[in-house]
Amino acid sequence: MSNSTTSDDQSIEKVGDAAVHLESGSSRRDPSITGKRWMYRPLKIWFLELPYIASPEAQLLLVSFVCFLCPGMFNAISGLGGAGQLDPHDVNNANTALYSAFAVVGFFAGSIANRIGLKLCLSFGGFGYFLYVASLLSYNHNRNAGFLIFSGALLGVCGGLLWCAQGAVMMSYPHEHEKGRFIALFWVIFNLGGVIGALVRTPKSLQTEDQNLHSNSGKVNDGTYIAFMVLMALGFVLAWALLDTKYIKRQDGSRVIVMKHPTWQSEFKGLLQTLRTDYYIVLFFPMFLASNWFYPYHFNSVNGAYFNIRTRSLNSLLYWLMQMVGAFVFGRILDFKGFSRSIRARVIFALLFAITMGTWGGGYVFQRTYTRATVTPTMDFTDSGYIGPMFLYMFYGFYDAAFQTCAYWFMGSLTNNSRKLANFAGFYKGIQSAGAAGMWRLDAENTAFMVEFASCWGILAGSLLIASPVIFFRIKDSVDVEEDLKFSDETAQDVVGETATATETHGLPPSDSITEIQS
């Protein structure tokens, strides 16, 4: 039921547990955050009606396809081995520059994104991926290592901004009860890039044990790089269709909480304020570090060290496909309506911890069978002992998607404020990249496989335990809009739904919120 009281100074309206105070005479929304009419008209293509462009769904799809075309294609070309080059030495140096720049810029990317806007961040990021592949094309002809390494460093800057914008859209645009579905949808579309990269390699590599994509020259030809550049250019252009966050309107009329008048000073102060008021986020930092830590182990120490060329291609295809399956499965679990969100967070923690111990426990049994000194990359998919390692590698892919979708959902459950979530996303990607850079370095130093494995299992399990106090005691069933507005210069009138002008309905489906108010 809707409870309301009024006085000369203010009115209070309540729906469920969420209440906001409305100042008398201030019921109208700030016109500066109202978009053009065409932004809210559904898109009709023949008999198909698509969401209006300013809807969270349309904006998420837009961001998903930009990431599919840019970082997704980057994953595809990275999967060609040394980014398609015969000698990976200079490419490895470019990757070191990339991750180092990414780690630094990513941590502060939230402040930058909040000041210049998500559209510029996304578009700038797309340009960085395009330029990096252009440098690989140039390297094919002039061996200009300096340009390649510079492009890698610039991509670290651009990528940090792009992924911050992506995280802010994915976590702050949906209602609370939709966040799992939004995260899963993005992850499925984005990982199509890895699948396509594997499909490029697999048909040719399956023909014989010695024939693969590299053919006679040992490196990718110009046409392949140009094709990737065209796709990335399309993503760069597509990013300009992203709307300013202040214009996004959900189906119930509620809007995303942002800063209407951000300045450089306010946003860097906001970064410090986030660390001060949401100090418990540091307990998630080990999870952020762990989220890409295991990639060098998966790609080099398992797939690259144990299997022959054509089987690596098949394994890669299965790995990225299982990423999509994992995201879909956990997306459904994260939004399961059978439990309240606080209980669901604890159940998901227990499930994720169990999967961690089960998957990596199986990995320990497998890792005991070989070392750097004894292994030769000869296992073929036709060999009798292939099935077990194949399923293990598939579960490694499934686990990656499960871990990262849960990490995003845990962050998104702490607040609905886009400004704060942009900072969270920046922390996530910056620390994640620092971890990836560290692990790639360990692998380059020929660290023992068992040591690499132990570091992966230990940091994953340990990070979950460290994050557990936040998951158990900080994630609530819903976050009141008044709490979210403390980190913004907006008012309740700016963000609440038109059908619910006195309350934030993040935690309720539109139909439930409307019924509750009307009753």
N, C-alpha and C positions, 0 to 999 in steps of 0.2 A: 504494500500500500504506500501511497505517497503521503508523507507528513509535511506540512508546511506551516510556518508561522511568519507573521509580518509585523513590522514596526515602522516608525517614521524613517529610520536610518537604513534598514536592510531587511531582506527576506531570506529565509533559509528553506531550502527544499532538499528532500532526501529520497533517494532510491536505494533500497537495500542498506548497505553499510557505507555508501559513498555520499558525502554531503558537501555542498559548497555554499558559501555566503554570497548573495547577490546584492550589490549596492543599489540603493534606491535610485531610479532614474538612469541606470546604466545598463539597461537590458539590450542595447543594440551593439552588434559586433563592430569592431574597428573596420571601416571600409577599406583600409590599406591591405587587409588580408583576404579580401574577397576577389576572386578571379573573374575572368570574362565568362560570359554565358556559355560559349562553346566548350569550355573546359568541363562542363557538367552535363553535356549531352551525350547519351550513349552512341557508340559508333556502330553504324549499320552497314554491313557488307553483304549484299543480296539478302539471304534469309537469316544470316547470322548477326546477332546483336552482341557487341562487345562492351565491356565496362567503359564508362566515360573516362577520359584521359586523366582527369584529376583524382581518380579513385586510387586507393592503395593497391588494388589488384593490378591495374594497368601500369602503375609506376613500378611495381615489383617486377612484372614481366619485362618491362623496358630495361631495368637494371640487370635482370637475369640474362637477357640476350646480349647486352653490352659486355657483360663478364664472360659469356660464352664466346663471343667474337674476339675478345682481347686477351684476358688471362687464360681463358679456356683454350684458345689457339696457341698461346704461349706454352701451356702444358703439353699440347699436342706436339709442338716442334721440339720441346725439350725431351720428349719421349723418343725422339729419333736417335738419341745418343749423341752427347756433345753438341746438342742443338743442330745436328746434321753435319758436323765437321769431322774430318778424318782425324785431326789432331785436336783433342779437347782442351789443351793446355790454356790457350788464350780465352776460350769460352769459360773455363773454370775461374780464371781471374776476373772475368766480367761478372760471373755469378757472385764471387766474393764481394765485389764492389756493389752489386745489386742489393744483396742482403744486408750489408753494412749500412748503406744509405737508407734502406727500408726500415731497419730497426730504429734509427735515429728519428727520421721524419714521421714514421708511423706513430710513435708515442705522442707526438705533438699534433698529429693530423686532425684530431677532433677540434682543436681551437681554430686551425686554418679553415676546415670545412664549415664551421659555424659562422666564420666571418665572410668567406667568399661565396659560400653556397655549394650545395651538393652537385649541381649541374656542372660547374667549372671543374670541380674535383674529378668527376667522372670522365669528363671530356679530356682534361689534361692527362688523366691516367691512360685513356685510350691512345692518345698521341705517343706516350712513352713506349707502349708495347709496339706500335707501328714502327717507331724509329729504331727500336732494338732489332727487329727483323731486317730492317733496311741496312743496318750495320753488318748483319750476317751476310746479306747479299753482297755488300761492298767487300767484305772480307774474302769472299769467294774469288775476287779478282785481284785485290791489291794487298791482301794480308795486313791490313791496317789495324793492328791490335789496339792502338790508342783510341781510335774511334769506337771500336767494339767495347772496350772497357768503359769509356765515357758514356756510351749508350746504356750500358748495364747500370752504372751509377745513377744516371738520369731516370732510368726505369724504376730504381728503388724509390726515388722521390715521387714519381708519378704513381707507382703502384700503391705506396702508402696512402696517398690521397684517395685513389679510386676505391680501395678496400674499406677505408673509413666511411666514405659515402655509401657504399653498399651495405655496410653493417647498420648504419643509421636508418636507412630505408627499411631494411628487413626487420629490424627490431622495434622501431617506433611507429611505423605506419599502421600496422594491423591492430585490431582490438586484442585484449589480453587472451581471449579464448581462441584466437586465430594464429598466434605467433608460431606454434609448431608447424602448422600447415604452410605458412609463408616461408619459414626457414627451409622446410623440405622441398618446396617447389623450386626455390632458388638453387638448392644444392643439386637437384636432379638436372635442371637445365644447364647449369655451369659445368657439371661433370660430363656432359655430352662432348665437351672439347677433348677430354682425355680419351673418351671412347672413339672419337673420330681419328685421333692420332694413332690409336692402336689399330683401327681398321685400315689406315693407310699402310701400315707395315705388315699386318698379318697375312693377307692373301698371297703376297709375293714371298714372304718368309716361309710360308708353309709348303712351298713347292719343293724345295730341297733343303737340306741342312746348311748348305753353303750359300744359298742365294737369298738375299734380302733386299730391302729398299735401297741400300747403298750401291748396289750394282757394281760396275767396274771401277768407278772413280773413287769409291769409298766415302763420298760426301753427297749431300743433297744438291740437286741441280738448281739453276736460277729459277726455273718455272715453279718449283715447289715453294721457294721463298716468296715469289711474286704473288702466288695464290694466297698465301697466308697474309701478305701485306694488304691485299684487296679486302679480305675479310676483316682485318683489324681496322682498316680505314672506314669500313662500313660501321663498325662498332663505335669509332670515334665520332662519326657524324650522327649516329643514332643517339648518342649521349645528349645531344643538344635538344632532344625532345623531352628531356626530363623537366618537370615543372618545379618551381620554387616550393619548398616545403610548406610555406604559409598558405598556399592555395589548395592543398590536399584536403579533401572532404570525404569522410566515410559515408556509408549509406544512411546512417542515422543522423547525419548532419554534423557529427562531432569532428574536430580537427586536431591536427598534430600540434603538440606543445613545442614552441620554438622561441627564440629571441627575435622580437620584431625589429629591434634597432641594435644589432651587434656592432661592436668596435673591436679593434685589435686588442685594446687594453682590457675590455670586458671579457673577451674570450680566453685570453691567457690567464686572467684572474679566475675565470670559470674553471680552467683546468686545475688550478691549485685548490679552488673551492671544492671541486669534485673529490680530490684526494683527501681533503680535510673533513668534509661532511660524510662522504661515503668511504671512509678509511678502510672499511672491511673489504673493499675490492682488491686490496693487495693480497688477500688470501686466495684470490683467483689467479694471481700472477704465475704461480707454478703450473697451473692448468694451461695458461696461455703459452708458456715456455714449452710445455710437453706436446702441444697440439700439432706441431710439424717436426718435432724432434726425431721421430722414427722414420721419416722419409728416406734419408740416406741408407738406413739399415734395410728397409724394404726393397728399394730399387737396386742398390749396389751389392749389399752383403747377402741378400737372399736371391733375388731374381737374376742379378748380373753375375753372381759368383757361382751359382749352382746349376743353371740351366743353359742349354745351347741357344743360339740366336733365334731360331724360329719358335722355340718354346717360350722364350722371353716375350715375344710379341703376343702370343696367345695368353700368357699370364697377365700381361698388361691390360689386354682387352677385358679379361675376367675381373681384374682388380677394379677398374673404373666402372664397370657394370655393377659390381657389388656396392660401390659407393652410392650409386643411384638407388639400389634396393635398400641399403641401410638408411639413407635419408628418408625414403618413403615410409619405411616401417616405423622409424622413430618419430617422424612427423605425426603419424597417427597416434602414437603413444603419448606424445607430449601434450596433445590437445584432448586426450581422453576425458570424457565428461563424467565418468563414474566416480571420480574422487575430486575433492577440492584441490586447488592448485598447490597449497602448502603440503598436503599429503602426497600429491602426485610427485612433487619435487623429491621427497624422501624415497618414494618407491623407485623413481628413475635413477636416483643416486645408487641405490642398492643393486638395481639391474645393471647399470653401467659398470659398477665395481665387479660384479660377478662375471660379466662379459670380459672385463680386463683380465681377471685371473684365469678364466677359461681359455681365452684366445692366446694369451702370452704363455700360459702354462703349456699349451700344445706347442707353441713356438720353442719353448725351452727343450722339449723332448727332441724336436727336429734339429735345433742348433747343436746339440751334443754330438751329432753324427758327422760334423765336418769343421775344419778350421781353415785359416788362410793358407797354412802350409800343406794341407792335404787335399783341398777341394780342387776340382777341375770342372769347368762349365760344360758338362757333357750330357746332363740329364735331358732326355727327349720326351715329348708327350706320348710317344709310342712305347716307352719303357714301362715295365710292370710296376716299378716303384713310384710312378709319377702321381697317382691319384691322391695320395695323402698330402704331399707338399702342395699340390694344386689347390685342394680345399683350404689348407692353411693360408695360402696367399690370398685366396678369395675372402676369407674371414678377416685378414688384415685390412683389406679394402672396406669391408662392411664396418669394421671397428673404427676406422678413421672417420667415416661419415657419422657414426653414432656418437663418437666423442665430440666432434666439432658441432654437430647440431645441438647436442645437450649443452655445450659450453655457451653457445649463442642464446639458447632458451633460458639458461640460468641468469645470464646478464640481463636479458629482456624482461625477466620477471621482477627485477629490482626496481624498475622505474619505467614510465612511459614517455619521459621527457626526451625529445629528439636531441636536444643540446647535450644532455648528459650521456645519452647512449652513443652519440658520436665520439665523445671522449672515451667511453668504454671500448668502442670498436677500435679506436686508435691505440689504446693500451694493448688490446688483444693482438692486433697485427704487428705492432712494433716489437713486443716481447716474443711473439711467435717467430718473427724473422730472426731475432737475435739467437733464439734456440736453434733454428735451422742452420744459421751460419756456423754456430759452434759445432753442431754435429757433422756438417759437411767437412769441417776442418779436421775433426777426429778421424773421419773416414779417409781423408786424404793422407793422414799420417800413418795409415795402415794399422790402425788400432785393431786388436784382436776381436774377432766376430763376437765371441762370448761377452767381452767387455761392452761392446756396442749394444748387444741384446740386453744385458743386465741394466745398462743405463736407461734404455727405453722402458722396460718393464718397471724399474724402480721409480722413475720420474712420473710415469702415468699413474701407478697405484698411489704413490706418495702424494701427488698433486690432488687427487680426489679426496684423500683423507684431510689434507690441509684446508681444502675448500668446504669440507662438510659442515663446519659451524655456520657458514653463510647460507648454505643450502637448507639446513635444518631450522635455522632460527631467524633468518632475514627475509626469506621468500614468503610473502603473505598471500592470502587468497585474492586480494586485489589491492591496488595502490590508489589512495584517494587523490582526486585531481588537485586538491589544495596542497598536498604534499609535493606533487610534481610542479605546480606553479611557483613554488618558492625559488626554483632555479630558472626563472623566466621573467620577462617583463610583460607577459600577457596577463589578461584577466580571465575569469571563468567564462564571461560572455564571449570571449574570443574563441574558445575551444569546445564548449559543450554543444551537444546536438540541438538542432532546431526543434526536434520532437521532444527534447529533454533539456530545456533551457536552464534547468537548475541543477543538473548533475552530470558528472562524467560517467559514461556507461562502458568504460574499457572492459569490465569483466562480464558484461551481459550481452547476449545476442541482441541485435536490434529489435526483434519482435518482442522479446521479454521486456526490454527497457521501455518500449512504447506502451505495452500493456500495463506495466507497473505504474507508469505516470498517469495514464488515463484513468486507472482505477482509483 
